[in-house]
Structures are given as C-alpha cells and as structure tokens.
Amino acid sequence: MGKEFSPRKFWDIICRLIRESIKKAHVTPVDIIAVSSASQRQGVVFLDKKGHELYAGPNTDIRAIMEGFAIDGEFGDEVYRITGHKPSLLFVPARLKWFQANRPRIYEKIATALSIGDWITFRLSGERVAEVSCVADLGLIDIHEVKWSDRLGERLQLSQEICPGIVTAGTRVGMVTSEAAGKTGLSTGTVVVAGGADTQCGLLGMGVKDKGQVGIIGGWSGAIQMVTTRPIIDPKGRLWSGCHALPDRWVLESNAQESGGAHRWLKGLLFDASGKPEEVYGLMDTLAQEVPPGAGGMLAFIGPAVMDMSRMKPSLGGFIFSVTPSITAVEKKHFVRAALENLAFAFKANCAQLEEVSRQKVKEVSMGGGLAQSRCLVKILSDILAMPVTCFESPQVTAWGSAMCAAVGSGVYPDLKRAMVAMRPKYRVLEPDAQCGQEYSSYYERWLLTAKWLEDLYEKIG
C-alpha cells in the first residue's frame, strides 16, 4: 500500500523534459519569460530545514490507512468541516502521523510539506510557498478562511511551520536559480510563478470560473467540479470541497473515479497493443458511433461510478447483457459504446449529486483531458444531460491553465480572469439531440438501478 518515488530521479526527468521542450519549441531560453507548474492532487514532498527531500509520494500512497481511520474515528466530522476532504487516509496529516509512528527519525526532520507542483517551484526558485488550490487538496488548511487552522493543528497535533506561506495561482514567487538553470536549460533569472492543482488549472484552461459552471477533467479519473462562491460541505460526507485557483471561488467536487484508466484497460483488452494509442482510440470512437443509443441492451460497470467518500467499499462490475450474447451478435463496438455510455451516465449522476448538495442547477458543462478527444463520448454526454457540452481540441487544458498562471505572474496579463479570456484554447460545442435524449432517459434509469443492485449484491456475497 505504501508508494513513493525518488525525488532525485523525478527531478532529473523534469529537467530532461524541460530541455527537450525548449528544443522542440524552437525557442531560445531567453525567449521564455516565465515558468509555472501544475501537479496531481494529494501528491506531497516532505523537506527538512535545509531543503533536502525526506519523502516524496503520489496520491496513491495509502500507507497511512490506519492513521487515517484513527483520525476519522476521533475527529472525522470536524476535520471534514474544516478541510472539505475525507477520508483522512488520503491526505497529508495521516501520512505525517504514519512517519511519526513508523519513521520517527525522519519525522523529526520534517520541516515543510509541499504539493508536487509547489516542490517544483521550490526546485526552480528555492522558495517555499503553498498555492491555495494545492494546499487545500493536501488537507492542510481551513478552506473557509483559506488559511492555516489553529483548530486543525490542535486536533491533529500539527505545527503551523509544516505549511509555508500561502499564495494564489499566478503569484510571482521568485526566479530560476543558477543551479536550476544549469540542469533545465532555462535562463538564470527567468520568472517562476505559482501554478495550481491539476484539476483546478484545467478549469482555468477551459474558462470555468462562474457560479454553477461545471468542469470535467477526463484523465485517469473523472474529476467533476462545480464552481461555487463559498465553500459547501456535503452533510452526508460524499463529496469534496476545495479551493478554485481563482480568489473568492471554491469548487464542489463529485468525482467519477477511474474513467480514462478504465477506457485504457478496455483498449488493451479488445485491441492489438502494437497500434499507436491515438489511432486505436480513434478506431474505438468510430466503432462506437456505429451503435445506436443503448449499446444493443448492454450495460457497462467498469470503473466510472458515483462519488461517495463516506462509503469507500468495492462493488461488483463488468458488462451485463440483456439476452444471450450469441443471439444478439455482440461485437467489439458494443463493448466500446457501452463503456462510453457508462462514462456519460456516471458523469450525469455526479452532476446530479452536485446539484443536490449545492442546491443550484448546473449552468454550463465543459470537458477537457484525454477523454474529451472522444467526440462520441462528448455527444453522448450532451444528449444525456440535455444541454450543450463544450470540449477542447487540445487535451492539455491543465497545461494551458498553468501557462495562464505564468502569463499573469510575468505581467503579460493583469489577472487570471483576463488571461483565461485571452489564452483560451480552441474549442467546439456539441449540441444535444432531443430524440436521443429521450431514449437515454430510460437507459440512464436502468444504469442507476443496476448500479445500486450490484452494490447490494456485493454486500450479500462479497
């Protein structure tokens, strides 16, 4: 369950990629006026007072499962109200307690906890800062006040020094040091700007900034975030609440969980692994468009689901056929269509959950990431939601958001809102088909009922 990575090797990879990017872009280092970064949420690096890395772990490191259970058993409701996140086993306070219990010598040296993105900022500039959206998704601050919580520190026995100065995305932090310049190929003195959490930077890239707008980042997981003007805590503890990269904005999140990961698994199962991934995904999309709504009666349950962080239990899944497959002549295209409908059904169910908890309607939906490259998926989602869905030609909307942060920190634009308008990548809007929407209404209800049945069945036989 414990996972970590070598910060030295990881930094070497980052430096190599920066050098390669400069070369491929056919620019000279002096042409680059600023750099910024974004990173996966919950990933963290612990530093000592001198800036040496003591530990670096991804969001899949769940070594602190027992410590997390202990926190939730004693203070869970209060911690959730303060941080907007649960279960605690996924977040930094539980990992710190694991080190305290299992690696006391390392624990005594820990001076600072940084998100991976903020650690990259530190590596480039030598400055320790905590960008708001990143540190909120580490479970280290009061998201209501957007600052360190003495109450949280008291309950979890955390020192305020563990959290460095909090800044907003787009803040100029420092400049590339001579040491970092020598390794990355950047020029010494290049401006270094605070970026943000990957999903929130994706919202910037897509222009999702107003109350009621929803952004879906379809990567390995399916993060679905609604913009709010205040923190909203789900009384049932199912959802996450965090900070937007923009000041005075928050996000309410209902995550569809493994989404792109499930689609990639299906690709590997059904198609020759020797083909180029983009060509195989294109073939999958073409095949899925040959199948009408309903996927010939097939339902898929292979990852995407409705978020419920109060109940982290497995359930049964797979493909369900309405009649004997030999009679229906099921082909690969039916599996792909059913899997895409599974994604869209899960996205809709999570949007409905956001509406329930926020008590406000979804006004607009934008989708970015690798899954947004599937025109078939976006069209299915538009039909199921009965509303337009905006998707982007570039899957790298998070990188666009990070670039917006760099542009603001270097003075190209005065603030992120203006950068979002000026730098928004190319997009298209897919309109819903009313007839398909009517058909999907009954299929969606079948999917919901079957998903509940599979959960109940697991409780009986799991």
N, C-alpha and C positions, 0 to 999 in steps of 0.2 A: 504493500500500500504506500510505502514511502518512496517518493521520487524526487530527485534533484538533478541539477545539471552543473557542469563545470563552468564557472563564470569566466575563467581564462580562455577556455576553448570557444565559448559563446562569443566573447568579445572579439576574439580573432576572426570568427566567422563574420561578425558585423563589420569589422574593419575591411575584410576582403570584399564584402558586398558593396560597401561604400565606394571602394576604389573601382570596382567593376562598373558600378552605376555611373560614376563620373566619366569613365572611358566610353561606355555605351551611349551616354547622352551627348558626347562630342562637345563637352564644355571644359573649360579650364577651372581649376579650383577657385581662382579669384572671381569667376562669374557667379559663384554661389554666395548669396548674401546672407543666408540663414539656414539653419537646420533644426528640425524638430523630430519628435518620435511619438509613436503610439504602441501600446502593448496589450497583450491579453490580460484580462482582469483576474484578480486573485493570485497571480504570479508575484513573487516577492524575493527581494535580496536583502540579507542582513549584513550590515557593515560594522566594523569596530570603529573606535575613535579616530584612527589614522586613515580610515577609508579602505581597509582591506576587507575583502568579501569573506564572510564566515559561512554563509549558506546561500544557495540560490535554488528556488523551487518553483515549478509550474503550478497551474491551477489544479492539476490532477494529483498533487501530493496530498494524500489524506492520512498521513501518518498520525495526525492528532485526533483520530476519531474518538478515542476515549476521553481525551481532554475536552473535546467539543461537547460530548454528551454530558460531561460534568458541568460545564458552563451553562448549557441549556437547562439541565436539571435544577440548577440553583438560581440562575439569573436570566434564563432564556427570554422571557417576555419583556423584561426591562431592556436587555441588550438589543432585542429586535426593535423596540420602540425608538431606541436611540440611534442605532445604525441602519435600520431598514433592511437588515440581512440576517438570514438564518439558513441552514443550521450552522452553528459555530465551528464545526469541524472543518469547514471550507476556508476559514478566514484566519488572519494573522494572530489574533490573541491566543487562539488554541495552539497554533504552531509554536508560539513563544513558550507556552506552558509545557509543551512536549519537550522542548530543548531544556527548559528548567529542570524537568524531571529526569530526562534521559541523557542530556549532554550538558551538565551543569558548568563545565569549564568553558564551553563555547557560549553558553547563555550569559555568563558573567561578563563576556567581552562585547556582547551586542549593544551597539550604541544607537543605531538607526535602522528602521525598516523602510525600504523603498520599493515601489512598484517597479517592474522591469523597465518600463518606459522612463521613469524618473531615475533609475540607475544608469540608463544610457546617457541621460542628461548629465548625471554626475561624472560619468566616464569621459564625456566630451569636454566638460567645463570645470570639473572639480567642485561644483556647487551642489549642495544637498537641498532639494526642495520637494514638496509634496503637492502635485497638481490635484485639484479638488475632485474630479471625477475618478481619478486613480485611487486616491487615499480613501475615498468613501467606499469603493469596492474592495478595499482591504479590510473593512470593518473596524477602522481605527478612529473615526470621528463621529460627532453628532451631526447628522445630516440636516437637522432643523436649523441649527445655528451655524452650520458649515465651519466648525472649529473643533478643537480638542475638547473632549468632555471629561471634566473632573470626575463626574459620577461614574462614567465608564472606566476611567482609570482606577478609581477606588474599588469598584466591584471586581475588576479583573486583575488588580494589582499591577497596573501598567504605569511606567514612568512617562511623563509627557515628552521627555527627550527622545523617546523612540520615534516620535513623529516630528519631522523637520518643519520648517516654515511652510505654510500653505499658500499656494499661488493659484491663479486661474490660468486656464489654457490660453496661449498667446502671449504670456508674460516673458519678456526678455530676461533670461536667467544669468547669462554670462557670455564668455567667448571660448572658442575652441582653443585648448591649451597647445603648447608646442609639442608635448608628448603625444596627445591625441592626433594632432596634425600629422606627425610623423608616421603614425600607424594607419590612419584613414585616407590620407591623401588630400584632406581638406586643408585650407589655408589657416594658419595661425591667426586668431582674431575673428574668425567667422562667427557671427552671432548665433548663440544657442538659445532656443526658445522652448518653453514648456509645452508639451503636447497634451495628450489625454488618454483615457481608456479607449480600447479599440472600438467598442460599440458606439461610445459617445462621439468619437472622432468620425465614425461612419455617419452619425446623424448630422454632423457639420457638413460632411461631404455631400449629403443628399438635400441639405437645406431644411432639415426638420427642426424647427425652433419654436413653433407656436403651440399654445394650449390645444390639446385634442389631436394634434398631428401624431401619427404613429410611424416609426421607422422599423423595418425588419432587416436585420443583417443576417443573410442566409449563408453562413460559412459552415464550419463543422457543426456548430449548434445553430439554433434559430432564435436569436435574441430579438424580442419584440418589445419595443419601448415606446410608451406614450409620454409626450411632453406635458408637464404639469407646472403650475405656478406656485406650488407649495408641496412639501413632502406629504405623501399619502401612505399611511400604514394600513395594510390589509388586516382587519380584525381577526381573520381566520389564519393568518400567517402563511398564506400560499405564495405570495408574490414578494419581489424585492423592490425596494425604493432606494434610489440613489441620486446623485447629482449629475445634471447635464454639464457639458463643457462650458456652456454659456452662464454668466452670472444671473442670479434670480430665476433660474429654471431648474427643474428637477425632472426625474424620469421615474415612471412606474413600469416595472418590467414583468412580463409573463413569458417565460422562455419555453419554446417548443422542444428544447433539449437536442439530442443528436439528430441533426437534419441533413446537412451536407455529408456528414460521416456515414449516415445510413444510405444515402444515394450512391456514394462512392462504393460502399460494400456491395450494393446491388450490381453496380457496373462490373466489379470484379467477379461476381458470381455468374453473371449471364454472358459476359463478352470477353473476347480474347484480350489478354493483358498486354499483348505486344503492340496494340494500336496506340496512337497518340491520344492522350486523355481528352483533349478538346474535340478531336474527331469522333471519339466514341460517345462523348456526351451529346454531340450534335446528332449522331445517329439515334441515340436514345430519344432525343426530343422529337425527331422526325417520326419515329415509330409510334410514340405516344399520341401524336396528332392524328394518326390513322384510326384511333379508337375513340368512339363517341363517349360522352359523359357516362359515368357509372362503371367503366372498365369491364364491361361484359358481366357485371354482377360480382366482380372480385373486390374484396376489401383488403387493404394492407395495414399492418401494425408492426412497423419495423424500426421504430425509434422515435419519430416525432409524436409528441403527446401534449397533454395539458399540464402546465406547471403547477406543482403543489409541493412546496418546500416544507410543509408540515407533515408530509407523508412520503418520505423517501423510501419507498418499497418497490421492488420489481413487480412486473406483471407479465402475463403471457403475451406473445406476439407472433407475427408471421403473416401468411396470406390465407384468406378464407374465401372459398368458392361457394357459389350458391347451389351448384349441382355438380355431378361428377365431371372432372376436367376432361375426360375423353369425349364426353358428349358436347361440351362447349367449345372444343378445339382451342384451348388456351394456348397463346403464343407469348413470346418474349414481350411483345408490345403491350399485352395486357398487364403483365407484371410492372412494366415501367409506368404505364398510365395509372395503375392503382397506387404505385408508390408516390407519384406526383400528387394524386388526389389526397393521399394520406398527409402529405406535407401541407397542402392547402386547407384541408379540414382542421388540422392541428393549429395552423396559423389563425383561422377563423375562430376556433374555440378559445384560443388565448386572447384574441382581440375582444371577444365577448366577456372574458373574465376581467380584462382591463376596464371595460365599460361598467361592469358590475361594481368593481371596487372604487373606481374614480367617480362614479355617478355622472359621467359625461360621455357623450357619443364620440365615436371615432370620426374625426372630420376629414382627414386625408390619410392615405397609406402610401408610403414609399418603400421600395425594396432594393437593397444593394447586396453586394457579395457575389460569390460564385454561382449560387443558386438562381440569382436574378438573371443570369445569362440564358436560362431556360425560358424561352418565350411561351412554351406550352404551360409551364407552371404558373407564370405570371398571369396568363389569360385565364386559367382555371381559377386562380385566386380572385381575380376581378369578378368572374361570374359568380363565385360562391359568396363573396362579400356584397355583391350587387352595387359596386362602386368602382370608379377608376382606380388603377394602381400605377404609380409612376416607378419606372425602373431605369437603370443607368447602363450605358454602353460599356463603361469600364467597371470591372468587378472590384476594383481597388478604391472604393469610396472612402475607406478608412485612411488610406494614404492621401487622398485629396483633402480630407479634413485636417490631417497633420500638416500638409503643405499650407493650408489656410492659416494655421497657427503660426507657422514660420513667417508668412507674409505679414501678419499683424505685428509680431514681435520685432520684425526688422523695419517697421514703419511704412510698408507699402500700402497698407490699409489701416485706418484708424481703429477699427474694432472688428470682431469676428462676424457680426451680422452683415457688415458691408463686404467683407471677404467672401462670405457664403453666397452672396448675390453675384459678385463679380467673377468668382472662380468656379461656380457650379459646373460640374462636368455635363456632357451631353446626355440627354435622357429621352425616353419616349413614354407616352401614356397609353395604357391599354384599357379600352372601354369595355364594360360588361355587356353580355348578351342576355337579354331578358328571358328568352326561352330556355337557354342553358341554365340560367339562374334558378328557374322554376324546377327544372329536373334535379338540380343539385340539392335543392331543399330537402327532398326525401332521402337522397343518398347520404347527406350530412347527418340527418337524424339517425339513420341506420348505423353510421360510423360511431356516433356518440353512444348509442345503446350497446353496440358490440364492444366498444372500449370499456364501458362500465361492466359488462358481463365478463370480460376477460380479467378484469381486476378482481371481481368477486370470485371467479373460478380459481384464481391463484391463491386467494385466501383459504379456499377449501382444500386444495390439493398441493399447494406449494410447500 
